[in-house]
Amino acid sequence: MKLEKLVGDRFRERPSDCNIDSHALMVRGGYMKYVANGIFSSYMPLKRITRKIEQIIREEMDAIDGQEVQFPVVMPASIWQESGRYDSIGKEMARFHDRSGSPLVLGMTHEEAAVHLVRDYGQSYMKYPFMIYQIQTKFRDEARPRAGLIRVREFTMKDAYSFHTSQVDLEDYYDKCHKAYERIYARVGLPEVISVASDSGMMGGNISHEFMLLTPIGEDSIAICTECDYRANMEAAECIIQNERSDASQELVLVHTPNIHTIEDVCEFLNCDEKTSCKAVVYQRNSDDHYIVLFIRGDLAVNETKLTNYLGYDIHPAIITEESGLKAGYIGPVHLSGDFTVLYDRSLDGMNNLSCGANVHGYHYTRLDMKRDIEGAEYHDFAKIQEGGICPHCGKPAVTVSRGIEVGNIFQLGT
């Protein structure tokens, strides 16, 4: 076919709504066209590229004894209610009713459908192990689509589901899938893809790996140790803290800090380092707006994935009202009273001579001693790992943080 006959416009100007090069080039080159937020149509060149990638994926899945199937796009809510995910998954999943009033869901993943397909077949141990997979269009109502095809609402996914009679067999096949994914990226031509330990998120299970394409425009942060082979998504990376307690604790002192709210301003006013401060980060439970107050070292950020996993429910940043009993900008662990869930990050465990809020408007404490002043506190890992942080595997301060785009994910879901 001559280029002049190819459907789709090609032009030189960079579209004003394209923030990254790949998005701009695909629009300029006549590969795709915007339809709605996070939804695109593909012209023939993009469709042919996609078909070649799909063929590579099929060949590698077939090589590990995968059998290609196809699940329905629309599923009855009943099979999702059986798994419990009809209620646990948020607004990302599209729910609706048919003309008779029966509740339905639009497929965003197909674990439930996979189990439904084989639950009768898999009655005998002689049938195991086996794996089924499909390549199909999915829809997830992403809150923030961005950068062309990097984060979209409608997309094509290969999803595979393997079934086993023992954990040993599952782990053996998990390793085969890991190697198959590596071959896929090599054949497609993505040498910059690395495997990192990750959080399982809504999929559940205990062991999960993401395959990340390293790029400065990535929206995920990856912790990589330069001294060993440790690699993990920031959401799953353990934050190792070496707490340094001063030799002598001093008496708690109440200091007037007028019109000072942020941890940076407080530390500047008190002439202290953020590492010697205790800050409060406040959230609310989605279901009833119950307050969760988390205390953490002033220079660290909260890993909300760790926090949500610990709590077991969804949360959002708090809106602190006068009726809440919390003094925004002056919240501290001493004399904090109210119906709150109070948590402590292990960066504060055993620390002393810290600054913190006094729970009185316009005042902070100095010389806080966590052992002396906060009796019975339990400490957990809620912090994000930092650049230059301590590696959870080798123990060396050699962690670097890179950006990446998730291009694959595997899970050990369990029973």
C-alpha positions, 0 to 999 in steps of 0.5 A: 500500500502506498503511504498516500492511501494510509488512513490517518493524518501525519503532521509536523507540529507537536500537539499542545496536549502531549506532555511526553515525546512518545505520546506526541510522536504517536499522534503526529505519526498517525498511529492513534487518535484520541476518543475520550480521556484515557481511550484511543482508537488505533490506526493500521500501523499501531494495530499491526505493531500490536498484532506482532507483540501479541504473537510473541506473547502467544508463542511464549505462553504456549511454550510453557503449556498455556492454552488460549481461551477467551472470557466474557467482557461483561460478567454477572456480579454474582461471581465477583460477590462470591470472591468478595471483590465486588465490594472490595474493589473501588470505582475502578471497576465499572458496575451496571445493570441490564434491562432486567435489573441484574447487576453486571460488571465490566471486565477489568481482570478475570480471576473470577471468570477463570475459576468459573471456567475450570471449576467443574473441570478441575475436580480431579487431581489428575487434571493439574497443573494447567494454565489458561490465558487470553488477550483481550480488551479491558476497561478500568476507570483510572482516576488519572489517565496520562501520557497517551498510552502509558496510563489509559482506561481501555487497553489490551491485556494478556492475562494468564491463570495457572492452577496447582495442587501444591505450593511447591508446584505453584512456585515452580511454575511461577519461576517458569512464568518469570523467565517467559516474561523476560524472554518476551521483553527481550524479543520485543526489544525492551532491554531496560525492563527489570523485575522488582518485588511489588505489592500485590494490591487488589489481586491479593497473595503474598508474593508478586513481581512487577516488570518495570521499564526504566525511564525518567517519565515513569510514574512508579518509583523503584528502589534499587541497591547498587551493592546487591541484586535487591530491587523493589517497587517503592510501595513494597520496599522495606524502610530500614532505619538506624535510630540514634538515641542521645546519651541523655534525655532532657525534660519536656519543654513547651515552646510557643510557636506562633503561626508555624504549621509545617515541619520545615518551618517548625524545625527552622524556628526551633533550630533543629534537624528534621531527623530530630522531629516527630510529625503527624500525618492524618488520614480518614477511613473512607467508610465513615471518616474515622481519623487515623493519626500516624506519627513518623520522623520529620524527614520521612514520607508515609508509604500509603500502600503499607499503611492501607495494607496494615489497616485493612481498609481504604483511607484518604488524606484527612480534612481536619475540622474544629470538631475533630479535636485535632489541632492542625499544624500542632498535633503531637503524641503527648496528651493526644485525646480523642476517638482516633486510631494512633500509629507510630512508625518505627523511625521513632522507636527509642528516639529521644530529644525530639520536637513535636506538636503539643496539641495546643494551638501555637505550641510545640514540645521539645525534648520528647522521649518516646520511651519515657513520654509515650508508654506502650507505643507499638512501632511498624514500618510505614515509611517510604524508602529513601535515596541513599537508604539502607538496603533490606537485603545487604544492609548497606546504605546503597539504595537508589530510586529510579522511575519506571513504567509497569509493563507486566505483573505476576502474582502468587495468589494462593488458595 
